[in-house]
Amino acid sequence: MKRYCFVLGTAFCLLFECIQAFGQENIPAKIDAIVGAPINAGRVAGASVAVVKGNETLVMKGYGFADLELDVPMPPRATYEIGSITKQFTAA
């Protein structure tokens, strides 16, 4: 449960940081810095990020690994099983 909360919190932080970055140049570099920090520190195995504005995809990239044991890189279009994490939102 702690891991899901961390992932969810990280996703929200990334979302708000990306929203602020829309008016600025070099969005991919900013996202690389934000997402790369927890992955390089070993706190997160991998993540996929997509930033879309209107019909334009500004960034679509995979970070880290999908499988650490086999060194499989995280694909940009990876699908994630969210399990029962949505219960905390639907129960409220």
FENFENMO-V364451 format. One record per helix or strand of 2 or more residues. SS is the DSSP state (H for helix, E for strand). FROM is the first residue (numbers start at 1). TO is the last residue. If there is no record, write none. Layout:
ss:from:to
SS:FROM:TO
SS:FROM:TO
This chain:
ss:from:to
H:2:21
H:27:40
E:46:53
E:56:67
E:72:73
H:87:90
